[in-house]
Amino acid sequence: CPIATMRTGAATWAVLALSLLVVCSAMDVEYSYTGELEVIAITTDELVTTDKIFMLKQDDETRYQLTILNTTLESSLQSGMYVEVFPVPELSHPEAYQLAIDDIVILQGGTPKAYDVGADGKPYRFRSAVFLVSICNNPVLSSVAGISNFWYDSATSNPWTAQGFFQTCSNKRVSFASEDNVIIPGIKLGCSGTSRSGRVWDATKCGISEIFAWAEEAEDAATAMGWDVSKYQNRVIVLPKNSCTWGGLGVVGCGNSCYTWLKGSQGNILDTYLHEIGHNLGLQHSSTPGVEYGDMSSPMGNCCDTPRCYNGANQWQLGWTKAIERVTGLAAGTWKQWTIPAITVDESAVVQIQPLWAGAAGRIPTYYLSYRSPIGYDSGMRNGLADRVHVHIYNGSLYNSMGYLSELRAALKASQWFNITGISLRVRVEGTDGEAATVSVCRYTTGVEDCGDGLDNDCNGLTDKDDPQCKTGAVTGACVKNGVCEASRGETPASCPDDCPPVCGDDFCDNLRGESVANCAADCPGRCGDGVCDALRETWANCTADCKPPPQVCGDGVCRKVLENSDSCPADCCPAPVCGDGQCDAFGGEDCNSCPQDCPGSADAGYCCGSGGASLGCTDLRCFLYDYACRTTCTDSEAAAITQWPVGVDPPKSPPPPPKQSPPPPKQSP
C-alpha cells in the first residue's frame, strides 16, 4: 500500500503513517493518493442550486477530481485539509485525473483562516490578486479602472466598495489595503495548451482541465511580468464570456491559496466578487426554505448589486459579529427580551438560541436573531428586509461550516411575531428605532391558556385572566390562532401571522409564506436573471434573460438586431450545430439521443446532456466536466458570421420562378 506523498519528519506523522499502513494491509488497498483537498462551489447562471467539485491537489500541483461514493462524508470535508484517499480501481481513471473513492483519511485538519484580529491586536490583512485574462483573442470584459471603481475607497467617490465592505462588515477586524489587493491586467492566453501539471486544455471547452489551467497560466504570465503571486492568498480569475455554463466558481475555504473564477460581465459586479470570495472565506449559500439562493439579505444569496453585509449567522461564523447571548435553556411560559443593535452599528449584534429543550445538541439547528437596518453598509437592504429582525438557522460551528447553508426563516417588522413550531418558540418584535430592535422570545407549551398558573402558556403576550381564553364575550386585539383571520378581533398579517395570510400590496415580500415575484410583483420586485419576467418592471427590451421576445421572433430563422443575439436567441443567431465536432450544442437541438458522439448521457444513466435545449441542456455537472463541452450558446466569433436584420425588415426572399411561356403558335399551312 504505497503512500504517494506522505509527509514525514515528526513523531505524529510517524504514528499516522504506521497506523495507515496497518489499515491498508487490513483492507488490502492497492494504492492511495495524498494531498491537499479543494472544495469548489459552482454558482450557475440560473441561480437555482449549487454543485460541488472535490479536488485533490498533490504536492507537485497535479490535481485529481474526486467522486465521493459515500456522500455522507461530503459535509465534513473542507478546503485545506491534507488527506489520503483510497480509489476504487474499477471506477477510477488516474490517467484522466479522475478518482472514485469510498474512503478518505484526514491526515491534517484544514484549519480555516481566522479572518479576525490577530494575537498582535492588528486586523487580518486580506490579500488578493485579480487576474484579467483574455483567451484565444476573446477579450475580457473588465478593466483595471472599472474594477478599481468598486474595489478601492480612494479610487472613487462611491462609498460602496470591497474595501468598505471588509472594513465595515468585519467591524474593522479585516483590512483591505490597496497594496495588498492588486489588479493584474494584460494576461493573454492562447486557444489551447498544456497546464504546468500536464493537463491539456481547449478554449472551446470548460472542464476541470480548463479552469485550473487558466488559473495556472494566468499566474505564470503574471510572474513573468514581475508580479510576486505568492504574496496573494485569494486569487480571482476574471475570464471573457465563453461556453462555461456557470457565472462563477469559488473554492469553499482556503488553504495556502484559493481560487475564484468569474465569467463575462460578472467580472464587473461587486456583489459577484463578494459572493465568490465569501466561499473562499468558508461560507455556503444563504437560503430560504426550498430555495438555495433565496436569502436576499446577503451577498451569499440571490439579489442585487447593492451594499449589504453577510447575514447574521454568517457574520458570527466569520467572527465579525459577536453574540449578545447564547441561550440553551428557556423556562416555559415566560418571556426573555433583548435590545439587538443593527449589524452595522455594534459588533455584538446577534442572539443565538440553541434549543436543547427540543432535542440533542447538533440535531436541532441553532437560531440566530439579528437586526438589519438600512444604514452604513446595509443601506442597500431591500424593502421587506430592511428595518426588520431576521431569524436564521445555521448548524455549523464557528469557522467549520463546509456542509451547511444558513437559512432565513423570517424577517419581522415591529409588532410582528413568528412561531418556530419545531421548538415551540415564539419570536416577537416589540419595536425598532433604526439603530436597534427590541426583541422578545417565549417558549410555549400549549395553545390553550392555563388561567391560574401565572404563566403565558400559549405565549400570546397575555397571562391568565388577561388572556381572552380566560374571559367571556368578544375580545379584540388578540391572536386566537384558530386558522381564521378575524378582523373584528383586530387580527392582521402583522399582528397575527398564524391566522392571517400575506396580503399582496402591503409592501412586504413575504417569501417565507409564498409571496414571490411570480405571484406578487407589487411586493416582490424581480431581478433580471431570476427566471421570472416582472411585468411591472421588466420587458424584453431591458431584460432578455427573463422576458420572452415578441411573438414570432425567436425561432423564425432570422436574427433580429436589438431584439436577438446569441445569448437570447441562439436558435436564430448561431450557426447550425455539427454532430461529431466534439461540442454538445444544446442550443441547436443536439442531445444524447440525436448526437451521442458529442453529448454524453442516456436514459439508463439518469441524465441526458443537451436534453432541454439552451435553458436546461447543460445544467448537469457531468455535461461539462471530464473534458466534455456542452454549450448553451455559440461564441461571439461564430455569432458574428450570422447576418442580423433590422427589426421590421424581412430578409429578401428568393425570386419566384419565371412564368411559363406559351408554346409557339402552330405553323400555318402554305
Secondary structure, DSSP 8 states (H G I E B T S, - for coil): --BTT---SSHHHHHHHHHHHHHHHHHT---BEEEEEEEEEEEETT-S-EEEEEEEE-TT--EEEEEESSGGGGGG--TT-EEEEEE-GGG-BGGGTEEEEEEEEEEE-------S--TTS--EE--EEEEEEEETTB--S--HHHHHHHH-GGG-S-S-SHHHHHHHHTTTSEE--GGGEEEEEEEEE-SEEE-TTS-EEETT--SHHHHHHHHHHHHHHHHHHT--GGG-SEEEEEE-S-S-SEEEEEESS-SS-EEEEEEGGGGG-HHHHHHHHHHHTT---EEBTTBTT--TTSTTSS--SS-----HHHHHHHTSSEEEEEE----BT-EEEEEEEBTTT-SEEEEEE--GGGS-BTTB-EEEEEEE-SSGGGTT--TTTTTEEEEEEE--BTTB-TT--EEEEEEE-TT-EEEEGGGTEEEEEEEE-SSEEEEEEEE---SS--TTSSS-TT-SS--GGGSGGGS-S---S----SS---GGGT--TTT-TTTS---TTSS---GGGT--TTT-TTTS---TTSSS--TTT--TTT-TTTS--STT-TTSS-EETTT--TTT-HHHHS----TTSS-EEGGGT--TTT-TTTS-EETTTTEETTTTHHHHTT-SGGGTSTT--EESS--HHHHHTS-EE-TT----------------------
